[in-house]
Amino acid sequence: MAATSVNLDALIPREDFETASSETATNPSNLGNTMRVTDLGPDSLWYNVLRKPDFQRETANWTPEKIAELVSSFLEGDLIPAVILWRSPTTGNLFVIDGAHRVSALIAWLHDDYGDGVVSRRFFEDSIPSEQLKAASATRALIAERVGSYADLTMALRNPDRTSKERLNLARNMTAFALTVQWVLGGAEKAETSFFKINQQAALINNIELDMIKARRKPNAVAARAFIRAGTGHKYWSTFDDATKSEIESIAKEVYDLIFTPDLDTQIRTSDLPAAGRGYSADSIQMLFELVNFVNELSPDMWRQASLSKRSSTKNAARRPLEDDIDGQSTITFMRRVKRATSRVVGKHPGSLGLHPAVYFYSATGRFQASAFLAAIAFTRELEESRAFDKFTRVRMDFEEFLVEHQYFLNQIVQRFGSFMRSVPTIMSLYRAIFQALLEGRPRNDIFLQLTAERPYLKGMTEEDRSHRRNFSANTKNATVLRNVLGSAPRCGICGARVNLRSMTIDHVERREDGGSGTEENAQLSHPYCNSGYKEGLHAARMKD
């Protein structure tokens, strides 16, 4: 498994290229061509005017090893690619067009902030995932081992007789070496064009990142950005009024806690799994963006202005373009819908099915699958719209037993059709077929034979599946733990399916209204919906009879 990335996103503030200011700066005629390490200290004039474009990707893709390597290379005088900057003629701030990770790594070293220091804690409002803290500690340890902290080297310069020759040379080098700086000249449009050209030539920006950058003022992108950091970090919603900002942050925190807690460790050790996998990952933002768009029934042509202007088909003409969100109300509407949709799947809301993450969202190898999470959202919504919650509850135990027995189907579907929304229609088709067959009273083995006959991409446990488990020891351990977790999971006293601890409710076996006591003997675990809607529906039906 790849090393966890270090989050340095807090160290260079973001700002809109076009930010207005009451003071007008003039374009300098002579710009410096180097950036010394001392220019990046907390009291440096340079550091305090350094910015990233507001659409810049999160500076969180480097591993501890890569950060330590950059700092070491700088101090040893190795060649480091030039940093490209643009000076805003409006504000005078210096924007990093290319090299944000390089500059941030040096800033982290100077500030001793690898995603867990003073600046980062303020930026993330002390809401820092455990993985981010572990990555920060690992980076700090590597730096200390290889070159020493900035404070250590500064002390070495002051006390040369008390330090090793090697460390003293590194300390002296930091006073002499500097990053090369190149400048983009022109206005904001020129700077933005340069950013896209440069970044597409280096580490390519994927389609989702491009969509979110270009749609950065639209409610779907703002909502996804809010969810990914639980309403902390850079506030893409900062121009809205205080009440709107507060509601956005509140909903973001609720949804984040609902789907991303507890933190997912590298190795699964417990049944207490987050519904949406690891919040601190490269895939999380794509999954959230697709979730926001799916729940709010948005298609790409609605936020890609270029496609709207170039096409004139009846289908596209019927779709209204998604406008920039000026006051935040559209963002709040989108976020409320996401909150409602996720609350129907997990959590303790009375209408929640309380789906067990290990049954629905994790594959046979123990990996979280975004496609499965999105498919569960879609399937639950379909059940709700067709008023089939009660029908589903009647066969839920057998439905879930089938999924657990053939959990490798999920691996096979994702391998064939791709991740995220690409596999959702296929998973949905599978769920519908299983659900309908169970309603008809068909045995699970017959259902398996029908599914594999009609869907050639589905098969029994293959040698490839077994080999996949042998080749990935971490996955094998996770799969083993999941198998035991599922085998020992508590069951709902009403429908018989597994109960997730975070969606668990306590139900009276005999209703209080019917004289049931509050004793332990009259208590049972249940899903939220089973405890409320389904049980009450059964009681009402019996009363009619």
Backbone torsions as a table, in degrees:
resi	resn	phi	psi	omega
1	MET	NA	137.7	-178.6
2	ALA	-65.2	149.6	179.1
3	ALA	-64.8	149.1	178.9
4	THR	-67.3	140.2	179.0
5	SER	-77.6	156.9	-179.2
6	VAL	-100.7	131.9	-176.6
7	ASN	-93.0	105.6	179.0
8	LEU	-108.1	19.3	-170.6
9	ASP	-65.8	-23.8	-175.6
10	ALA	-77.6	-17.2	-164.3
11	LEU	-78.4	-24.2	173.2
12	ILE	-121.6	114.9	-178.0
13	PRO	-62.9	150.2	173.9
14	ARG	-90.7	155.8	176.9
15	GLU	-160.1	149.0	176.3
16	ASP	-70.6	132.9	175.4
17	PHE	-50.7	-37.8	-171.5
18	GLU	-94.0	12.3	-179.0
19	THR	-52.2	128.8	-179.0
20	ALA	-83.0	154.1	177.9
21	SER	-143.5	148.4	178.8
22	SER	-71.3	-19.5	179.8
23	GLU	-107.9	136.1	-178.7
24	THR	-105.3	122.9	177.0
25	ALA	-91.4	156.0	178.6
26	THR	-104.1	151.1	176.6
27	ASN	-64.5	127.1	-179.6
28	PRO	-71.7	146.8	178.9
29	SER	-87.6	-19.6	-178.6
30	ASN	-141.2	109.3	-177.3
31	LEU	-104.2	143.8	179.8
32	GLY	-65.5	151.1	-177.5
33	ASN	-111.0	11.4	175.6
34	THR	-138.6	156.3	175.3
35	MET	-129.5	111.4	-179.8
36	ARG	-82.7	158.1	-177.7
37	VAL	-62.7	-32.5	178.9
38	THR	-68.9	-16.3	176.0
39	ASP	-71.6	-9.7	-175.2
40	LEU	-106.8	4.7	177.8
41	GLY	-72.0	161.5	-174.8
42	PRO	-60.7	-25.7	-178.4
43	ASP	-100.3	3.0	-177.8
44	SER	-73.6	141.3	175.8
45	LEU	-63.1	-39.8	178.9
46	TRP	-59.3	-51.5	-175.3
47	TYR	-59.6	-36.6	-174.8
48	ASN	-78.7	-5.6	172.4
49	VAL	-116.0	6.2	-179.7
50	LEU	-78.7	134.3	-177.6
51	ARG	-139.8	161.5	167.6
52	LYS	-113.2	149.2	172.7
53	PRO	-58.2	146.7	-177.1
54	ASP	-64.0	-19.4	-179.8
55	PHE	-95.8	0.8	179.6
56	GLN	-58.6	139.0	176.1
57	ARG	-60.3	155.9	-179.9
58	GLU	-59.8	133.8	179.4
59	THR	-83.0	76.5	-173.3
60	ALA	-151.6	37.2	-175.9
61	ASN	-111.8	-4.5	-178.0
62	TRP	-94.1	145.0	176.8
63	THR	-84.3	165.0	174.3
64	PRO	-54.1	-40.1	-179.9
65	GLU	-60.6	-43.3	-176.9
66	LYS	-69.3	-35.9	178.3
67	ILE	-67.6	-45.4	178.6
68	ALA	-61.8	-37.7	178.8
69	GLU	-65.1	-40.0	179.4
70	LEU	-64.6	-46.8	-179.3
71	VAL	-63.5	-42.9	178.3
72	SER	-62.2	-44.2	179.4
73	SER	-61.7	-41.1	179.4
74	PHE	-61.7	-46.5	-176.5
75	LEU	-72.0	-23.4	179.0
76	GLU	-93.1	1.5	175.1
77	GLY	79.4	18.2	178.0
78	ASP	-71.0	159.0	-179.6
79	LEU	-70.7	125.7	176.5
80	ILE	-121.3	130.2	-178.6
81	PRO	-53.8	148.3	-178.1
82	ALA	-63.2	149.3	173.7
83	VAL	-92.0	135.4	-178.5
84	ILE	-106.1	124.1	-176.6
85	LEU	-121.2	161.3	172.4
86	TRP	-136.1	133.2	179.3
87	ARG	-101.1	119.7	-179.6
88	SER	-67.1	124.9	177.2
89	PRO	-71.5	-11.5	-178.8
90	THR	-90.3	-48.6	-175.1
91	THR	-104.8	-20.4	-174.6
92	GLY	82.8	-1.1	178.9
93	ASN	-73.8	153.1	-178.7
94	LEU	-103.4	115.8	-178.2
95	PHE	-97.1	134.0	176.5
96	VAL	-84.0	108.8	179.2
97	ILE	-83.8	-36.9	176.6
98	ASP	-148.2	133.6	178.7
99	GLY	111.2	18.2	-177.4
100	ALA	-60.6	-38.9	179.5
101	HIS	-68.4	-39.9	179.6
102	ARG	-63.0	-48.5	-179.4
103	VAL	-66.1	-41.7	-178.7
104	SER	-64.6	-34.9	178.3
105	ALA	-62.8	-41.3	178.0
106	LEU	-70.2	-38.4	176.5
107	ILE	-61.6	-43.9	179.4
108	ALA	-58.0	-41.5	179.9
109	TRP	-64.6	-45.7	179.6
110	LEU	-64.0	-41.0	-174.4
111	HIS	-89.8	-5.5	-172.6
112	ASP	51.3	48.0	-176.9
113	ASP	-133.6	97.6	-179.5
114	TYR	-105.1	36.7	-178.0
115	GLY	102.5	4.6	-178.4
116	ASP	-136.5	8.1	-177.1
117	GLY	-90.2	-166.9	-174.7
118	VAL	-59.8	-48.4	-177.9
119	VAL	-64.3	-44.7	-178.5
120	SER	-66.1	-40.9	-179.4
121	ARG	-65.6	-36.9	176.8
122	ARG	-68.1	-42.6	-178.0
123	PHE	-62.2	-44.7	-178.0
124	PHE	-94.4	10.2	177.4
125	GLU	51.6	41.8	178.5
126	ASP	62.0	12.0	176.8
127	SER	-98.4	79.2	-173.9
128	ILE	-114.8	121.3	-179.5
129	PRO	-60.5	152.3	-178.7
130	SER	-61.2	-33.6	179.5
131	GLU	-65.5	-36.0	177.6
132	GLN	-66.0	-39.5	178.3
133	LEU	-66.2	-40.6	178.9
134	LYS	-65.1	-41.3	179.2
135	ALA	-64.2	-38.9	178.6
136	ALA	-63.6	-45.4	-179.9
137	SER	-63.6	-40.5	179.1
138	ALA	-63.4	-41.0	179.9
139	THR	-65.5	-45.2	-179.4
140	ARG	-60.1	-40.3	179.7
141	ALA	-66.4	-42.0	177.7
142	LEU	-62.8	-44.2	179.4
143	ILE	-60.9	-46.1	-179.0
144	ALA	-60.9	-38.2	-178.7
145	GLU	-71.3	-40.0	-171.1
146	ARG	-88.9	-43.9	-174.5
147	VAL	-130.9	-23.8	-174.0
148	GLY	95.5	153.7	178.1
149	SER	-70.1	164.7	177.2
150	TYR	-60.8	-39.7	178.8
151	ALA	-63.2	-39.8	179.1
152	ASP	-63.1	-45.3	-178.2
153	LEU	-69.9	-34.7	175.7
154	THR	-63.4	-40.7	177.2
155	MET	-65.8	-34.3	179.0
156	ALA	-63.4	-38.4	177.9
157	LEU	-64.4	-34.8	-179.0
158	ARG	-78.8	-24.7	-178.3
159	ASN	-131.4	66.9	-173.8
160	PRO	-62.5	-24.5	-178.3
161	ASP	-80.2	-6.4	-177.1
162	ARG	-112.2	15.5	-178.3
163	THR	-134.4	161.4	-178.9
164	SER	-71.0	158.0	179.9
165	LYS	-62.3	-39.6	-178.7
166	GLU	-63.2	-47.2	-179.7
167	ARG	-66.6	-36.7	179.8
168	LEU	-64.5	-38.6	177.2
169	ASN	-63.2	-41.9	177.3
170	LEU	-62.7	-40.2	179.7
171	ALA	-63.3	-40.4	179.1
172	ARG	-70.9	-34.7	179.2
173	ASN	-62.3	-35.0	-176.0
174	MET	-68.0	-16.0	176.2
175	THR	-86.8	-13.8	-173.8
176	ALA	-108.6	-36.7	-174.2
177	PHE	-84.0	155.2	-179.4
178	ALA	-151.1	157.4	173.1
179	LEU	-79.3	141.8	174.1
180	THR	-78.5	139.1	-178.2
181	VAL	-119.1	132.0	170.7
182	GLN	-115.8	151.6	-173.7
183	TRP	-119.3	140.6	169.1
184	VAL	-94.6	123.9	180.0
185	LEU	-101.4	146.2	178.9
186	GLY	123.9	-167.7	-176.2
187	GLY	-88.9	-171.2	-175.9
188	ALA	-62.8	-38.4	-179.4
189	GLU	-63.1	-41.1	177.5
190	LYS	-63.3	-42.0	-179.7
191	ALA	-64.1	-42.5	-178.9
192	GLU	-67.1	-41.3	177.2
193	THR	-60.9	-42.6	179.1
194	SER	-62.6	-39.3	179.4
195	PHE	-58.9	-49.3	-177.9
196	PHE	-65.0	-41.7	-179.8
197	LYS	-62.4	-46.7	-177.0
198	ILE	-66.7	-45.1	-175.2
199	ASN	-73.7	-26.0	175.9
200	GLN	-75.8	-23.0	178.4
201	GLN	-81.2	-27.3	-178.8
202	ALA	-93.1	-118.6	176.2
203	ALA	-77.2	110.1	-172.5
204	LEU	-59.8	139.4	174.3
205	ILE	-82.4	124.7	-179.2
206	ASN	-75.1	172.8	-173.4
207	ASN	-62.3	-37.7	180.0
208	ILE	-65.4	-44.0	178.4
209	GLU	-61.6	-42.2	177.7
210	LEU	-62.6	-43.1	178.5
211	ASP	-58.9	-44.6	-175.9
212	MET	-71.7	-32.6	176.5
213	ILE	-66.8	-47.2	-176.7
214	LYS	-74.1	-24.3	179.4
215	ALA	-103.0	24.7	-169.0
216	ARG	-64.0	-19.5	178.4
217	ARG	-101.9	5.0	-179.3
218	LYS	-93.0	152.9	-171.5
219	PRO	-62.7	-30.7	-179.5
220	ASN	-68.3	-40.5	179.2
221	ALA	-70.8	-41.7	179.1
222	VAL	-62.3	-42.3	179.9
223	ALA	-62.5	-46.1	-179.8
224	ALA	-62.4	-42.1	177.8
225	ARG	-62.0	-38.5	179.6
226	ALA	-66.5	-43.2	-178.0
227	PHE	-63.7	-40.2	-170.7
228	ILE	-64.1	-28.1	-179.4
229	ARG	-118.8	22.9	176.5
230	ALA	55.5	34.5	177.1
231	GLY	82.1	8.9	178.1
232	THR	-109.7	-169.7	-178.9
233	GLY	76.9	-156.4	179.5
234	HIS	-66.5	129.2	-174.9
235	LYS	-93.8	95.5	178.4
236	TYR	-68.1	-10.1	-179.2
237	TRP	-103.9	17.7	-171.5
238	SER	-66.6	-19.2	-178.3
239	THR	-82.7	-9.5	-179.8
240	PHE	-78.5	165.7	-179.3
241	ASP	-71.4	167.6	-172.0
242	ASP	-60.9	-41.3	-178.8
243	ALA	-64.3	-41.3	179.4
244	THR	-66.6	-45.2	178.7
245	LYS	-59.0	-42.6	-178.9
246	SER	-63.0	-41.9	-179.7
247	GLU	-68.2	-40.1	177.6
248	ILE	-58.8	-45.5	-178.0
249	GLU	-68.8	-35.1	179.1
250	SER	-67.1	-47.3	179.6
251	ILE	-64.1	-41.7	-179.7
252	ALA	-59.3	-42.9	-179.9
253	LYS	-66.3	-42.0	179.7
254	GLU	-60.5	-47.5	-177.9
255	VAL	-68.6	-41.0	178.8
256	TYR	-58.6	-48.5	180.0
257	ASP	-62.8	-33.7	-178.1
258	LEU	-68.0	-40.1	-171.7
259	ILE	-110.0	-18.6	-175.6
260	PHE	-113.7	1.6	176.3
261	THR	-111.2	145.1	2.1
262	PRO	-76.3	170.2	176.0
263	ASP	-60.7	139.8	179.6
264	LEU	-89.9	117.7	178.8
265	ASP	-77.1	167.6	179.1
266	THR	-58.4	-40.7	177.8
267	GLN	-113.0	131.2	178.2
268	ILE	-69.7	129.1	-178.0
269	ARG	-125.5	-7.6	-171.8
270	THR	-150.2	165.0	176.3
271	SER	-79.9	-9.2	-178.4
272	ASP	-81.6	80.9	-173.9
273	LEU	-106.0	145.1	174.4
274	PRO	-69.9	141.1	-176.8
275	ALA	-65.3	-33.9	-174.9
276	ALA	-111.4	25.4	175.8
277	GLY	74.5	-148.4	-174.8
278	ARG	-86.3	118.0	178.8
279	GLY	-67.2	-30.2	-178.3
280	TYR	-95.4	75.0	-178.7
281	SER	-152.8	162.1	-178.5
282	ALA	-68.2	-27.0	-176.3
283	ASP	-84.4	-16.0	-172.6
284	SER	-61.3	-44.0	-175.5
285	ILE	-66.3	-38.0	177.6
286	GLN	-64.3	-43.7	-179.8
287	MET	-62.0	-42.5	-179.2
288	LEU	-67.4	-39.1	178.1
289	PHE	-63.1	-43.0	178.9
290	GLU	-68.3	-34.3	177.3
291	LEU	-64.4	-47.3	178.8
292	VAL	-59.6	-45.2	-178.4
293	ASN	-66.2	-41.6	-179.1
294	PHE	-65.7	-49.6	-177.2
295	VAL	-61.5	-34.4	-177.7
296	ASN	-96.8	10.6	174.3
297	GLU	54.8	50.1	178.9
298	LEU	-105.5	140.6	174.7
299	SER	-115.1	154.3	-175.6
300	PRO	-53.0	-34.4	-177.8
301	ASP	-66.0	-13.5	-179.2
302	MET	-80.5	-25.7	178.5
303	TRP	-113.6	-8.8	176.5
304	ARG	-90.8	95.8	-173.8
305	GLN	-61.1	-33.7	-177.4
306	ALA	-63.1	-41.9	-177.9
307	SER	-67.0	-32.6	179.3
308	LEU	-67.9	-37.6	-176.1
309	SER	-76.7	-24.7	-175.8
310	LYS	-92.0	-17.8	-177.2
311	ARG	-113.7	150.9	-178.1
312	SER	-134.5	21.8	-178.5
313	SER	-66.2	157.4	179.4
314	THR	-60.0	-39.2	-179.0
315	LYS	-60.9	-48.0	-179.0
316	ASN	-68.7	-35.9	-178.3
317	ALA	-65.8	-27.8	-178.3
318	ALA	-75.9	-18.5	-179.6
319	ARG	-92.3	127.6	179.2
320	ARG	-79.1	135.0	177.5
321	PRO	-61.1	145.2	176.9
322	LEU	-82.6	115.3	-175.6
323	GLU	-82.1	160.1	172.2
324	ASP	-59.9	144.9	-179.7
325	ASP	-88.5	111.9	-175.3
326	ILE	-84.7	-37.7	-174.3
327	ASP	-117.6	-0.7	176.6
328	GLY	89.8	-6.2	-176.2
329	GLN	-69.6	-36.5	177.1
330	SER	-67.0	-38.3	177.4
331	THR	-60.7	-44.9	179.7
332	ILE	-63.5	-41.0	177.8
333	THR	-59.6	-47.0	179.6
334	PHE	-61.5	-42.1	-176.9
335	MET	-68.6	-37.3	177.5
336	ARG	-62.9	-39.1	178.6
337	ARG	-64.9	-39.8	178.1
338	VAL	-65.6	-42.1	178.5
339	LYS	-60.0	-44.2	-179.4
340	ARG	-64.9	-43.1	-178.0
341	ALA	-64.6	-44.4	-179.5
342	THR	-70.0	-34.0	179.3
343	SER	-66.9	-24.7	177.1
344	ARG	-74.0	-23.2	-175.2
345	VAL	-95.2	-43.7	-178.7
346	VAL	-133.7	170.5	178.6
347	GLY	94.7	-178.5	-173.7
348	LYS	-107.2	12.5	174.8
349	HIS	-56.8	139.2	-177.0
350	PRO	-52.7	-28.6	-179.5
351	GLY	-92.2	7.3	-175.8
352	SER	-80.4	136.0	172.7
353	LEU	-73.1	-18.9	178.6
354	GLY	58.2	50.2	-177.2
355	LEU	-63.6	139.4	-179.6
356	HIS	-78.8	121.7	-177.4
357	PRO	-55.0	-40.5	-177.5
358	ALA	-65.6	-24.0	179.0
359	VAL	-82.7	-43.2	-168.1
360	TYR	-103.7	-31.8	-165.6
361	PHE	-111.4	-7.1	-177.7
362	TYR	-120.7	138.5	-175.8
363	SER	-81.5	-180.0	-178.2
364	ALA	-63.1	-24.7	179.5
365	THR	-90.8	5.5	176.9
366	GLY	85.7	6.8	179.6
367	ARG	-89.6	140.1	171.8
368	PHE	-68.3	138.5	179.3
369	GLN	-120.0	112.4	179.8
370	ALA	-59.2	-36.2	179.8
371	SER	-59.3	-40.3	-178.1
372	ALA	-68.6	-38.7	177.9
373	PHE	-64.3	-46.4	179.3
374	LEU	-64.3	-37.4	178.9
375	ALA	-66.5	-36.6	178.2
376	ALA	-65.6	-38.6	175.5
377	ILE	-60.8	-45.4	-178.1
378	ALA	-67.2	-43.2	-178.0
379	PHE	-66.2	-41.4	179.0
380	THR	-63.8	-41.0	178.3
381	ARG	-63.7	-39.7	178.8
382	GLU	-64.1	-41.5	176.8
383	LEU	-61.3	-41.6	-179.2
384	GLU	-66.5	-45.6	-177.9
385	GLU	-65.1	-31.5	179.3
386	SER	-93.9	7.3	179.7
387	ARG	52.8	47.3	-175.6
388	ALA	-111.3	16.0	178.8
389	PHE	-57.7	-43.2	-178.5
390	ASP	-66.3	-42.3	177.6
391	LYS	-60.3	-43.3	179.8
392	PHE	-63.3	-42.5	-178.3
393	THR	-61.4	-35.3	-179.8
394	ARG	-63.1	-33.5	-177.6
395	VAL	-111.8	8.6	-173.0
396	ARG	-57.1	-43.9	-177.0
397	MET	-60.1	-46.9	179.2
398	ASP	-67.3	-36.5	177.5
399	PHE	-58.4	-48.3	-176.7
400	GLU	-73.0	-33.7	176.1
401	GLU	-61.4	-38.8	178.6
402	PHE	-64.6	-44.4	179.7
403	LEU	-61.2	-42.5	-179.3
404	VAL	-66.8	-42.5	-179.1
405	GLU	-63.3	-33.2	-177.3
406	HIS	-120.7	45.1	-176.0
407	GLN	-64.6	-24.7	178.5
408	TYR	-66.2	-16.6	174.5
409	PHE	-53.9	-39.0	-177.7
410	LEU	-62.4	-43.8	176.4
411	ASN	-59.1	-43.5	-176.5
412	GLN	-66.0	-38.8	179.8
413	ILE	-67.4	-46.5	-178.0
414	VAL	-66.2	-38.7	177.2
415	GLN	-62.8	-34.4	-177.3
416	ARG	-81.5	-43.2	-170.3
417	PHE	-107.5	-13.9	179.3
418	GLY	103.1	170.3	-174.8
419	SER	-89.8	178.1	178.7
420	PHE	56.8	-139.6	-173.3
421	MET	-66.9	-16.1	-177.9
422	ARG	-62.3	-32.5	-178.9
423	SER	-96.0	-8.0	-174.6
424	VAL	-59.9	-47.4	179.2
425	PRO	-57.5	-37.8	-179.3
426	THR	-70.0	-42.8	177.9
427	ILE	-64.1	-40.8	177.8
428	MET	-60.6	-42.9	178.4
429	SER	-60.8	-41.3	177.8
430	LEU	-62.2	-47.4	-179.4
431	TYR	-61.2	-42.6	-179.6
432	ARG	-61.6	-43.0	-177.6
433	ALA	-65.2	-43.3	179.2
434	ILE	-64.0	-45.6	-177.9
435	PHE	-60.1	-48.4	-178.0
436	GLN	-64.9	-40.8	-179.1
437	ALA	-65.3	-37.7	178.7
438	LEU	-68.9	-37.6	176.5
439	LEU	-61.5	-31.2	179.3
440	GLU	-81.4	-3.4	177.0
441	GLY	81.7	19.4	-177.7
442	ARG	-79.9	143.5	179.0
443	PRO	-69.1	155.2	-173.3
444	ARG	-65.1	-34.2	-179.8
445	ASN	-65.3	-38.9	176.8
446	ASP	-63.9	-38.3	179.1
447	ILE	-63.4	-42.7	178.3
448	PHE	-58.8	-47.2	-178.7
449	LEU	-62.6	-39.3	179.9
450	GLN	-67.4	-45.1	-178.1
451	LEU	-62.1	-45.2	-177.8
452	THR	-71.6	-26.5	177.3
453	ALA	-74.1	-39.5	-177.2
454	GLU	-83.9	-20.1	-176.3
455	ARG	-126.9	93.7	-175.1
456	PRO	-59.5	-23.5	-178.7
457	TYR	-76.5	-10.1	176.2
458	LEU	-100.0	134.4	179.9
459	LYS	-150.0	173.7	176.6
460	GLY	-67.8	-177.5	178.0
461	MET	-59.5	115.7	-175.4
462	THR	-95.3	168.0	174.9
463	GLU	-62.7	-32.7	177.5
464	GLU	-63.6	-42.2	177.1
465	ASP	-61.2	-44.5	-179.3
466	ARG	-67.1	-41.2	178.4
467	SER	-63.2	-39.5	179.0
468	HIS	-58.0	-40.3	179.2
469	ARG	-68.3	-39.7	-177.6
470	ARG	-68.4	-34.8	-173.9
471	ASN	-76.5	-20.0	-176.4
472	PHE	-120.7	96.8	-173.9
473	SER	-62.4	-38.1	179.7
474	ALA	-63.5	-41.8	178.1
475	ASN	-64.5	-39.2	179.5
476	THR	-62.1	-43.4	178.3
477	LYS	-63.0	-44.3	179.7
478	ASN	-62.4	-43.0	179.9
479	ALA	-62.0	-39.1	178.8
480	THR	-64.0	-45.9	179.6
481	VAL	-62.9	-45.0	-179.7
482	LEU	-60.1	-39.7	-179.4
483	ARG	-62.2	-42.4	178.8
484	ASN	-71.7	-36.8	178.0
485	VAL	-61.1	-45.8	-178.9
486	LEU	-67.2	-33.8	-179.4
487	GLY	-69.7	-29.7	-176.5
488	SER	-107.4	6.8	-177.4
489	ALA	-65.2	141.4	176.8
490	PRO	-64.8	156.5	-176.2
491	ARG	-113.7	149.7	175.2
492	CYS	-71.0	130.8	-179.7
493	GLY	-70.5	-10.2	-176.8
494	ILE	-102.1	-51.8	-177.1
495	CYS	-102.0	-17.0	177.3
496	GLY	88.3	-6.0	179.6
497	ALA	-81.5	166.0	-177.7
498	ARG	-66.0	147.0	-179.9
499	VAL	-111.0	128.4	173.8
500	ASN	-81.2	134.4	-175.7
501	LEU	-56.4	-35.2	-176.5
502	ARG	-79.9	-8.7	177.8
503	SER	-117.5	14.5	-173.5
504	MET	-78.7	137.5	170.4
505	THR	-126.1	159.3	177.7
506	ILE	-104.6	126.0	-173.7
507	ASP	-117.1	147.7	171.5
508	HIS	-78.4	123.5	176.2
509	VAL	-59.1	-51.7	171.1
510	GLU	-100.5	123.5	-174.0
511	ARG	-56.2	147.6	176.4
512	ARG	-59.9	-37.9	-179.9
513	GLU	-61.9	-23.4	-179.5
514	ASP	-99.8	12.6	178.0
515	GLY	96.3	7.4	-180.0
516	GLY	-65.6	140.4	-177.2
517	SER	-87.2	172.3	177.2
518	GLY	-98.8	26.1	-179.1
519	THR	-82.2	163.2	-180.0
520	GLU	-60.3	-34.8	-178.4
521	GLU	-65.9	-23.1	-178.6
522	ASN	-101.3	14.2	-178.1
523	ALA	-109.2	144.4	176.2
524	GLN	-147.6	153.5	175.6
525	LEU	-77.3	148.0	178.4
526	SER	-157.1	162.8	171.5
527	HIS	-76.2	153.8	179.8
528	PRO	-55.9	-47.2	-178.0
529	TYR	-68.0	-39.0	178.4
530	CYS	-60.5	-37.2	-176.9
531	ASN	-73.8	-22.9	-175.8
532	SER	-115.2	-82.3	-173.6
533	GLY	-61.4	-48.2	-174.1
534	TYR	-70.2	-47.8	-178.1
535	LYS	-62.8	-41.9	-179.9
536	GLU	-66.8	-34.8	177.2
537	GLY	-64.9	-41.1	177.4
538	LEU	-62.9	-41.4	179.6
539	HIS	-63.7	-43.7	179.8
540	ALA	-62.8	-38.7	179.8
541	ALA	-66.0	-41.1	178.4
542	ARG	-64.2	-37.6	179.7
543	MET	-64.4	-36.3	178.4
544	LYS	-66.8	-38.4	-179.6
545	ASP	-69.0	NA	NA
